[in-house]
C-alpha cells in the first residue's frame, strides 16, 4: 500500500516506480531497510510489498544482499556523480569549487534521505567483495573534496591545518541531514516511515527550510571549517 501511494514520489535517483519489478523491489527495499534495518526485513516482506510471489524475487536479484549492494552502488555512484559535476562546473577557484561541491553533497542527502540512511547504516551487511567496492566509491568522493581543500591551502584562500579532519567534519554534518529532513513528497501521511523521528523534527520546523536553503547554508559552514577568507565587500 505504501509503495502504491508513493508511486510518483522520488525514493531513488534514476529509478522510477514504473521501472519494472526490479525497480519496485528497490523502492520497497529502500523504505523497509531505512525503517527496520537490513536484518529486520525478509525477502518475503519485499515481495509482499510489491505483490509478487516469493520465488519471483530471484529472477531479479540473486540474493537480498545483492539487492542491498545494488541500492548502495546506486546511491554512492549517483552521489559521486552529483559532486563531480558540481566541482567541474564551478570553475577553477577552490572557494567556488568547495561551495558548489558541498551544495551538491547536502542537496543529495536531503533529496534522497532514505537511500542515504541505508547507504550509511548497512555497510556491515555486505559481502567483503561488495563492501570493498562501496568503500572504494566513498574514498573516491572523499578524494574530490580533499583535492579542493589542499588546492585552496596552496592558493592561500583556505587556512586548514588538517584537510582530512576538516573533510570528516564536513561529510558528517552533511550526512546527518538525511536523519532529520524530509522533502515535501515524503512528509505527513505520504511518509513511508511509520516511525519517522518526530523528536528530530520538533526542534527544527520543516516548513522553514527547503533543500536549497539547507544546502547553501551548509556550504557556508564548510567554508568556515576550512578557514576560507570572508568575501570582500
N, C-alpha and C positions, 0 to 999 in steps of 0.2 A: 504493500500500500504506500509506504513512504517513497519508494522509487517512482511509482506512478505519479505521485503528487509532485515530485521534483523532476519530472521528465524534461522540462525545459530549463532547468537550473544548471549552473556551472559548477559541477562537482569535480571535474577533471579537465585539465588543459588538453585540447585536441581530441577528446573522446566524447562525442555527443551521445545522448541517450539512445539515439537511433542507430548507433554503430554496431548493430547485431548483438548476438547473445554474449560474445566476449566483452564487448563494451558495457553491457548491462551488468555482467558479473564484476567487472572492475568497479563500476559505480556502487554496486551493492557492497563490495568488499571495503572500499574506502570509508563508507559510512559505518559499517559494522566494526572494522578494525579500530577506527578512531573512537568509537563509543565503548567497545568492550575489550579491545586489545586483540592481537592476532590469536593468542592461545584461547581466548574466550569465544571464538567463532569457529563453527564447523563447516565443512563443505556442504552438509545438508542445510545449514542455515542460509548459505549463499544461494543454493539452487532454489530453495523455497522462496527466497526474496524476489527472484526473477521468474518464478513459475515454470521451472524445468525439472525433469527427473534427475535424481542424484547422479546417476551414471553419465548423464549428458555433460556434466562438468568436464570430464576428462577428454572430451572431444575438443575442448578449447584450451585447457591448461593441464599439463601432466601431473600437477600436484597443487595443493594450497600454497605451498612455499613458492612455487613458480609464479603463481598469481601475485603473491606479495612482492616478489622480485620485479615483476612487470610494473606494478604500481610504483615501486621505489625507483626503478630505472626511468620511468616516465617523469616522475617528479624531479629527480636530480638532473636529467638531461634538459628538461624544459626550463628549470631554474637557471642552469648554467647558460643556456642559450639566451635567456632574457637578460642576464647580467652582461654577457659578452657583447650582445647587440647594443646595449646601453653604453658600454665603455667605448665601443668602436664609433658610435655616433656622437660622442661627446667632444671630439677634437683632441688636441694634444695637451691641454692644460690639466695637470693632475687634480686640481681642485674641482674642475668641471667633471672630470672622469669619476672621481670618488663620489661626488654628489649624484651623478647620473646612475652609477652602479648601485649605490645604496637605495636610491628611489626604486630602481627595478627590483632589487632584492626584497625590500619591505613590501612593495606592491604585490609581489608574488606570494609572500606569506599571508597577506590579507585577503587576496582573491581566492586562494586555494587552501583554506585553513585545514580542512580535514586531511588532505593529502600531505600537508606539511607535518601535521601531528603524527601520521603514520610513518612518514619518512624519518622522523627524528625520534621515534619511540620503539621501533620494531627491528632495528638493525641486527639485534642479537638473534632474531628468529631465522635469519638467512643462513644458507649453507656457506662454508668458508669461501668457496669459489664466487658465489653471488655477493657475499659481503665484501670481498676484495674488489669487485667491480664497482660497487657503490662507494666504497672508501676512495677509490681512485677518482671517481667523479667529484666527490666532495673536495678532495685535495686540489683537483684541477680548478675548481671555482675559487678556492682559497688563494691559489697562486695568482689569479687575475687581480684580486684585491691587494695582495701583498706586493705585487709588482708596482701598482699605482702608488701605494704608500711609500715605497722605497724611492720611486722616482720623485715624488713630492719632497722627500727629505733631501735628495740630491739637488733639487732645484731651489731649495731654501723656502718653499712655500708651506711645508709641513715641518713640525718640530716634534718628532715622535721617537723617543729613545728605544722603544721596543715594539716594532711593527707587528710582530706575531701576537703579542699580548693585546695590542690595540685591535687587531683583527678579530681576536677571540671575543672581545667585548662588543664590537660592532655586530658580529654574527649572532651572538647570543641574544642581544636585545631585539634584533630583527625577527629571529625565530619565535620568540615568545608572543609576538603579535597574534599568531595563529591560535593561541590558547585563550585569548580574551575578545578578539574582534571577529565579527561575522558580517560578511557582505549582506546587503538587503535581501538577496534571494534565499539566504539561509537563516533568516530571523523569524521569531514568533512561531506561528503554527506551521510554517514551512521549514522549520529547522529539522534536520534528520536526526538530531541527537536528543533523546528524551531527557538526558541528564546534563543538558547544557549548563556550564558553570555560572549560574546566576550570581554567585558570590564575586566572581571576577568582573562581571558586567556592572555590578551595583556601584562600584566606586568610579566608573568612567562611563557616563551616559553615551550609548552608541549613537544617538541621534545627533550628537555634536561633532561627529567625526565621519570622514569618508576616506577611502583608500588613498587618494592623492594627498590629502592633508596629513595623514599619518606618515606616509612615505617621505614627503618633503621635510616634515619636522624631524624624523629620524635621520635623514641625510645631514641636516644641520648639526644634530647631536654627534654624528660620526666625524664631521669636520672638526668639531671641538676636541674630540678624543685624540685626533692625530695632531692637534696643535696648529691647525690652519690659521693663518693671519686673517683677521676680520677684513671684509671687503671695504675698500676705500669709499668714502662718501657716505 
